[in-house]
Amino acid sequence: MKGKVQIEAISSQLLKGNPLRDPSMREVPVYLPPSYGTKRGQRYPVIYYLTGFTGTGRAIINYNPWKENLVERLDRLIATGKARECILVIPDCFTAYGGSQYVNSSATGRYEDHIIQELVPFMEDKFSSSRQASGRALMGKSSGGYGAVMLGMKYPDVFGHVAGHSGDMFFEACYGQDIYKFIAALPKYGGSAKSFVRQFLASKHKDRFDHAAVNMIAMAACYSPNLKSPLKFDLPFVERTGEIIPRLWKLWQERDPVVAAAKHRAALRRLKTLFFDCGTRDEFFLHLGARKLSDTLKRLGIKHIYEEHGLGHFDMAERYDRSFRLLSARLKA
């Protein structure tokens, strides 16, 4: 017996009128385990899976004849007794720039608030889902791994468990290379960030644009918004040379889990589970940030589980077995 997926259309009041004019109506896939609806009064633990940059919930559950999608993986683990039954929710926090990093930003919208103030209450009202932090988990990869760790450290009263895979952290390492790639790409798009953004937003073929450049504008919109700027955000470096602008880079660092951990140490100690991992072959060097976060947490005396594996950023889906099994064993309905 398999579980089922239904797509919930959620009208967000918090995302209405967002700066990028992205839709406020969001389609959210919800996986319901095999026994859902057969046991009166039973509540189920919930895992909120946050997709990576340019990812969406609908895309993550697409059928692929050569490999399992996320839902098929969880279904298999439940069917074989390797994971307990739970609900899986995949929020839609996509933006015109490719992603929101699950933060509130005046340049993109209130995506952090959307999850905490709208999506979690929606799940409680419509489904037999857990109503306590010990029964809710955040899980994600890449930008989603970043979102899981950051939201977890800010809202331990909402989410008691966190599992982050290959998450953005130690920004000097994971974004530093993109600064130079961004500058190198600009001549193809008119020679300036402004012309790049204009062409990107107008294009019907966004997948043809330089990924590092797109990533840089998306991150700047999330980490250093500025409504007085023509782009509604500031790049944290001099466009001509790549020289870091300290006051703007400080805004980015405040969003870096490696830096933010000290500020949120009390909240981090309240988490029931804090798990994260990364591959030593990660193409974005995110294992360096994961190591640094683990070292920081050790210094702060915060319990966590950190694991490394020999995979890269794009071929690590098998690691979801680890997080699904761990979370389902620790979640309480």
C-alpha positions in Angstrom: 0.0 0.0 0.0 1.4 3.4 -1.0 0.8 6.9 0.3 -0.7 9.6 -1.9 0.2 13.1 -3.0 -2.2 15.9 -3.3 -1.5 19.4 -4.4 -2.8 22.1 -2.1 -3.5 25.6 -3.6 -2.6 28.1 -0.8 -3.6 31.8 -1.2 -0.9 33.7 0.7 -1.9 37.1 2.1 1.7 37.7 3.1 3.0 37.3 -0.4 0.4 39.5 -2.0 2.0 42.6 -3.7 5.5 41.2 -3.3 8.3 43.3 -5.0 8.9 40.8 -7.9 5.2 40.4 -8.6 5.5 36.7 -8.1 2.2 34.8 -7.6 0.6 34.8 -4.1 -1.2 31.6 -5.0 1.1 28.7 -4.2 0.8 25.1 -5.1 2.2 22.9 -2.3 2.6 19.1 -2.7 1.5 17.2 0.4 2.4 13.5 0.8 0.0 11.5 3.0 1.2 8.1 4.3 -0.6 4.8 3.6 -2.6 4.7 6.8 -3.7 8.4 6.7 -7.5 8.7 7.0 -7.9 5.1 8.3 -7.3 5.8 12.0 -9.7 8.1 13.5 -8.2 10.9 15.7 -4.6 9.9 14.8 -2.1 12.8 14.2 1.0 12.3 12.1 4.4 14.0 12.4 5.3 16.3 9.6 8.5 16.9 7.6 8.7 20.2 5.7 11.1 19.7 2.8 12.7 22.9 1.4 13.9 22.7 -2.2 17.2 24.0 -3.5 17.9 27.1 -5.6 15.6 27.1 -8.7 13.7 24.1 -7.3 10.0 23.8 -6.8 7.7 21.3 -5.1 6.1 20.2 -8.3 9.5 19.6 -9.9 10.8 17.6 -6.9 8.0 15.0 -7.2 8.2 14.6 -11.0 8.4 11.0 -12.2 11.8 9.8 -13.4 12.0 6.3 -14.8 15.7 6.0 -13.8 15.6 7.1 -10.2 13.3 7.7 -7.2 11.8 11.1 -6.6 11.5 12.3 -3.0 8.0 10.9 -2.4 8.9 7.5 -3.9 11.9 7.4 -1.6 9.9 8.1 1.5 7.2 5.6 0.4 9.8 2.9 0.0 11.3 3.5 3.4 7.9 3.4 5.0 6.9 0.2 3.1 10.1 -1.6 4.2 9.8 -0.5 7.8 12.9 1.7 7.7 10.9 4.9 8.4 7.8 5.6 10.4 4.8 7.1 8.7 4.7 10.8 8.4 3.4 13.7 6.3 5.7 15.4 3.9 5.1 19.0 2.8 7.1 20.8 0.1 6.6 24.6 0.3 6.7 26.7 -2.8 9.0 29.7 -2.1 10.2 30.2 -5.6 10.8 33.7 -6.9 11.5 35.4 -10.3 15.2 35.2 -9.3 15.1 31.5 -8.7 14.6 31.3 -5.0 14.0 33.1 -1.7 16.5 31.4 0.6 13.3 31.2 2.8 14.0 34.6 4.3 12.0 37.8 4.6 13.4 40.5 2.2 12.0 43.8 1.0 13.4 42.9 -2.4 11.6 39.5 -2.8 8.9 39.0 -0.2 8.0 37.6 3.2 8.8 33.9 2.6 10.0 33.2 6.1 6.7 34.6 7.5 4.8 32.7 4.8 6.1 29.3 6.2 5.8 30.1 9.9 2.6 32.2 9.9 0.6 30.6 7.0 1.8 27.2 5.9 2.2 25.6 9.3 -1.2 26.8 10.6 -2.7 25.7 7.2 -1.4 22.1 7.7 -2.7 22.0 11.3 -6.2 23.2 10.2 -6.6 20.9 7.2 -4.7 17.8 8.0 -4.3 15.5 11.0 -0.8 16.8 11.5 1.2 17.3 14.7 0.5 20.5 16.6 3.8 20.5 18.5 7.4 21.3 17.7 8.5 17.8 18.6 6.3 16.5 15.8 7.6 18.9 13.1 10.9 18.8 11.2 12.6 20.9 8.6 14.7 19.2 5.9 16.3 20.5 2.8 19.2 20.5 0.4 21.5 23.4 -0.8 19.4 26.6 -0.4 16.9 24.3 1.3 19.5 23.0 3.6 20.3 26.6 4.4 16.7 27.4 5.0 16.2 24.4 7.3 19.2 25.3 9.5 18.3 29.0 9.7 14.6 28.5 10.3 15.4 25.8 12.8 17.7 28.0 14.9 15.1 30.9 14.8 11.9 28.9 15.5 12.5 26.0 17.9 9.0 26.5 19.2 7.7 25.6 15.7 10.2 23.0 14.5 11.9 20.6 16.9 14.1 18.8 14.4 16.4 19.9 11.5 18.1 17.9 8.8 20.2 20.0 6.3 22.0 18.5 3.3 24.8 20.5 1.5 23.5 23.8 2.8 24.8 27.3 2.0 27.1 28.4 4.8 30.5 30.0 5.4 29.7 32.6 2.7 33.3 33.5 1.9 33.8 30.0 0.6 30.4 29.2 -1.0 29.7 32.6 -2.7 33.2 34.0 -3.1 33.8 32.3 -6.4 30.5 33.5 -7.7 31.6 37.1 -7.3 34.3 36.7 -9.9 32.1 34.5 -12.2 29.4 37.2 -12.1 31.8 40.0 -13.1 33.2 37.7 -15.9 29.7 37.1 -17.2 28.6 40.7 -17.4 30.1 41.6 -20.8 27.7 39.1 -22.4 24.7 41.0 -20.9 25.5 44.7 -21.5 28.4 45.1 -19.0 26.4 45.9 -15.9 24.3 44.3 -13.2 21.4 46.5 -14.1 21.4 45.3 -17.7 21.9 41.7 -16.6 18.8 41.8 -14.3 16.7 43.6 -16.9 17.5 41.0 -19.6 17.1 38.1 -17.2 13.7 39.1 -16.0 12.5 39.7 -19.5 13.8 36.5 -20.9 11.7 33.4 -21.6 14.8 31.3 -21.6 16.2 31.9 -18.1 18.0 28.6 -18.0 20.4 29.9 -20.7 21.8 32.6 -18.4 25.0 32.1 -16.5 24.1 30.2 -13.3 26.7 31.9 -11.1 25.5 35.3 -12.1 21.9 34.4 -11.5 22.8 33.0 -8.1 24.6 36.2 -7.2 21.7 38.5 -7.9 19.3 36.1 -6.2 21.4 36.0 -3.0 21.9 39.8 -3.1 18.1 40.3 -3.3 17.8 38.0 -0.2 20.7 39.2 1.9 21.2 42.9 1.1 17.9 44.4 -0.1 17.8 48.1 -0.5 14.6 49.7 -1.8 16.4 52.9 -2.6 18.7 51.1 -5.1 17.6 50.9 -8.7 17.7 47.1 -8.4 16.1 47.1 -5.0 19.2 45.3 -3.7 22.9 46.0 -3.3 25.7 43.8 -4.5 28.2 43.4 -1.7 31.2 44.1 -3.9 32.5 46.7 -6.4 31.1 45.7 -9.8 34.2 46.6 -11.7 36.9 45.0 -9.5 35.1 42.5 -7.1 36.4 44.3 -4.1 34.2 43.5 -1.0 32.2 46.4 0.5 32.5 45.8 4.2 29.2 47.4 5.3 27.3 45.3 2.8 29.2 42.1 3.4 28.3 42.5 7.1 24.7 42.1 6.1 25.4 38.9 4.3 27.5 37.6 7.2 24.6 38.2 9.6 22.6 35.7 7.5 25.4 33.1 7.5 24.6 30.1 9.7 28.3 30.0 10.8 28.0 33.5 12.2 24.3 33.4 13.2 24.8 30.3 15.4 26.3 32.3 18.3 23.3 34.8 18.3 20.8 31.9 18.3 22.7 29.5 20.6 19.9 29.4 23.2 17.4 28.4 20.5 19.7 25.9 19.0 20.1 24.1 22.3 16.3 23.6 22.3 16.3 21.6 19.1 15.6 17.9 19.6 17.6 17.1 16.4 20.2 19.1 14.6 21.7 17.0 11.7 23.6 18.2 8.7 25.9 16.6 6.2 27.9 17.4 3.0 30.0 15.7 0.4 33.7 16.1 0.2 33.3 16.4 -3.6 30.8 19.3 -3.3 31.2 21.5 -6.4 30.4 24.6 -4.4 32.8 23.7 -1.5 29.9 23.6 0.9 31.7 20.9 2.9 34.1 23.6 4.1 31.1 25.6 5.5 29.6 22.5 7.1 32.9 21.7 8.8 33.1 25.3 10.1 29.5 25.2 11.4 30.2 21.9 13.2 33.4 23.5 14.8 31.4 26.5 15.8 28.6 24.4 17.4 31.2 22.4 19.3 32.7 25.6 20.7 29.2 26.7 21.7 28.4 23.4 23.4 25.5 22.7 21.0 24.7 19.0 20.4 24.5 18.1 16.7 25.2 15.4 14.2 27.6 16.2 11.4 28.5 13.6 8.7 30.6 13.7 5.6 30.3 11.5 2.6 32.2 11.1 -0.7 29.5 12.4 -3.0 29.1 15.7 -4.8 26.4 18.4 -4.7 24.2 16.9 -7.5 24.5 13.2 -6.8 23.7 12.9 -3.1 20.0 12.0 -3.2 20.8 8.6 -1.5 21.6 10.7 1.6 17.9 11.4 2.0 17.5 7.9 3.3 19.6 8.9 6.2 17.6 12.0 7.1 14.2 10.4 6.6 15.1 7.5 8.8 16.6 9.7 11.5 13.8 12.2 11.5 11.0 9.7 11.4 12.5 7.9 14.4 12.7 11.0 16.5 9.5 12.8 15.5 6.5 12.6 17.9 3.0 13.0 16.7 
